[in-house]
């Protein structure tokens, strides 16, 4: 696991173009008993943040954009069932035309039906709900998460 740890004095391991939360290690959380000592992902909707854990240890945190009102991100404990470095996504078809069409959504990690964690290059409003239900991340952050999880990784989405 490419661990991002609490920075030492005078050093901040923050890559350029990121929504990394420097004091992520202050986040308080409960561990779902199902996850055990494995890598797992927490999506805290009230904080608009995604945290990566290894068992009881918090590894990293990033600002996200979850579903806008009326297009809520599904809450619960899920597992990533499919992963794609790039995936086309589209919205509901209205009068024969999709509400939106994004041909190359980067770093897609599907965890429930058509809900996914993925990179979003079309906005930078992280920290505020605005998606159609997915968990939008800065593209670089989504790539880091994608590289550190696998199919079957637990995803806990909660308020």
C-alpha positions as CSV (number, residue, x, y, z in Angstrom):
1,X,0.0,0.0,0.0
2,X,1.4,3.4,-1.0
3,X,0.9,4.9,2.4
4,X,0.5,8.6,3.0
5,X,1.4,9.1,6.7
6,X,1.1,12.0,9.1
7,X,3.8,14.5,7.9
8,X,6.9,15.0,9.9
9,X,7.6,18.6,11.1
10,X,8.2,20.9,8.1
11,X,7.3,18.3,5.5
12,X,3.9,17.8,3.8
13,X,3.6,14.9,1.3
14,X,0.9,16.6,-0.8
15,X,1.2,16.0,-4.5
16,X,0.3,18.8,-6.9
17,X,-3.3,18.9,-8.1
18,X,-4.9,17.1,-5.2
19,X,-7.7,17.3,-2.6
20,X,-5.6,15.5,0.0
21,X,-6.7,16.3,3.5
22,X,-3.4,17.1,5.4
23,X,-4.8,16.4,8.8
24,X,-6.8,13.3,7.8
25,X,-5.4,11.5,10.8
26,X,-7.7,13.6,13.1
27,X,-10.8,12.0,11.5
28,X,-12.9,10.0,14.0
29,X,-14.5,6.8,12.7
30,X,-16.0,3.5,13.5
31,X,-14.8,0.3,11.9
32,X,-17.4,-2.0,10.4
33,X,-16.7,-5.4,11.9
34,X,-16.8,-7.0,8.4
35,X,-13.7,-5.3,7.2
36,X,-11.2,-7.0,9.6
37,X,-7.6,-6.1,8.9
38,X,-8.0,-5.5,5.2
39,X,-7.9,-2.2,3.2
40,X,-11.2,-0.5,3.2
41,X,-12.7,2.8,2.0
42,X,-14.9,5.1,4.0
43,X,-17.0,7.8,2.4
44,X,-18.2,10.3,5.0
45,X,-21.0,12.2,3.3
46,X,-21.4,14.8,6.1
47,X,-17.7,15.7,5.7
48,X,-17.6,15.2,1.9
49,X,-14.5,13.2,2.4
50,X,-13.2,9.7,1.4
51,X,-10.8,8.0,3.8
52,X,-8.6,4.9,3.1
53,X,-8.0,2.6,6.0
54,X,-5.9,-0.5,6.6
55,X,-7.8,-2.3,9.3
56,X,-7.9,0.1,12.3
57,X,-5.2,2.4,10.8
58,X,-6.2,5.5,8.9
59,X,-4.0,5.8,5.8
60,X,-5.2,8.8,3.8
61,X,-8.1,11.3,3.3
62,X,-9.4,13.3,0.3
63,X,-12.2,15.8,-0.3
64,X,-14.9,14.4,-2.6
65,X,-18.2,15.5,-4.2
66,X,-21.1,13.1,-3.6
67,X,-24.6,13.1,-5.0
68,X,-26.5,16.4,-5.2
69,X,-29.9,16.7,-3.4
70,X,-32.3,14.3,-5.1
71,X,-29.4,12.3,-6.6
72,X,-28.1,11.0,-3.3
73,X,-25.2,8.7,-3.0
74,X,-26.3,5.3,-1.8
75,X,-25.5,4.6,1.9
76,X,-24.4,1.3,3.3
77,X,-21.6,-1.2,3.4
78,X,-20.6,-2.4,-0.1
79,X,-17.7,-4.1,-1.9
80,X,-16.0,-2.9,-5.1
81,X,-17.2,-5.3,-7.8
82,X,-15.6,-3.8,-10.9
83,X,-12.7,-1.5,-11.7
84,X,-11.8,0.3,-14.9
85,X,-9.0,2.7,-15.6
86,X,-11.4,4.5,-18.0
87,X,-15.2,4.0,-18.4
88,X,-18.0,5.7,-20.3
89,X,-20.8,7.1,-18.2
90,X,-24.2,8.6,-19.1
91,X,-27.3,9.8,-17.3
92,X,-30.9,8.8,-17.7
93,X,-32.2,8.9,-21.3
94,X,-34.8,11.6,-21.8
95,X,-36.6,11.8,-25.2
96,X,-33.9,9.5,-26.6
97,X,-31.0,11.6,-25.4
98,X,-28.8,10.9,-22.3
99,X,-29.0,13.7,-19.7
100,X,-25.2,13.6,-19.7
101,X,-22.5,11.7,-21.6
102,X,-18.9,11.4,-20.4
103,X,-16.9,9.0,-22.6
104,X,-13.7,8.6,-20.5
105,X,-14.4,8.7,-16.8
106,X,-11.0,7.9,-15.1
107,X,-10.3,5.4,-12.4
108,X,-13.9,4.0,-12.0
109,X,-14.5,1.7,-9.0
110,X,-18.1,0.5,-8.9
111,X,-19.4,-0.5,-5.5
112,X,-23.2,-0.7,-5.9
113,X,-25.2,-1.1,-9.2
114,X,-24.1,2.0,-11.1
115,X,-22.6,3.9,-8.2
116,X,-18.9,4.4,-8.4
117,X,-15.9,6.2,-6.9
118,X,-14.1,7.9,-9.8
119,X,-12.0,10.8,-11.0
120,X,-13.9,13.9,-12.2
121,X,-12.0,16.2,-14.6
122,X,-15.0,18.3,-15.4
123,X,-15.3,20.2,-12.1
124,X,-13.2,21.2,-9.1
125,X,-15.9,21.8,-6.6
126,X,-14.8,19.1,-4.2
127,X,-16.1,19.4,-0.7
128,X,-19.7,20.0,-1.9
129,X,-22.3,17.5,-3.2
130,X,-22.8,17.9,-6.9
131,X,-22.7,14.5,-8.7
132,X,-25.5,12.3,-10.0
133,X,-24.9,9.9,-7.1
134,X,-21.3,8.8,-7.7
135,X,-18.4,9.7,-5.5
136,X,-16.4,12.3,-7.5
137,X,-12.7,12.7,-6.7
138,X,-9.8,14.8,-8.0
139,X,-8.3,12.6,-10.9
140,X,-4.9,12.2,-9.2
141,X,-6.5,11.2,-5.9
142,X,-8.8,8.7,-7.6
143,X,-5.8,7.2,-9.4
144,X,-4.0,6.8,-6.0
145,X,-7.1,5.1,-4.5
146,X,-7.5,2.9,-7.6
147,X,-3.9,1.8,-7.2
148,X,-4.4,0.8,-3.6
149,X,-7.7,-1.1,-3.6
150,X,-8.9,-4.3,-5.4
151,X,-12.1,-5.9,-6.4
152,X,-13.8,-7.0,-3.2
153,X,-12.5,-4.0,-1.1
154,X,-15.2,-2.8,1.3
155,X,-16.7,0.6,0.8
156,X,-18.6,2.1,3.8
157,X,-20.8,5.1,2.8
158,X,-22.5,7.0,5.7
159,X,-23.5,10.4,7.0
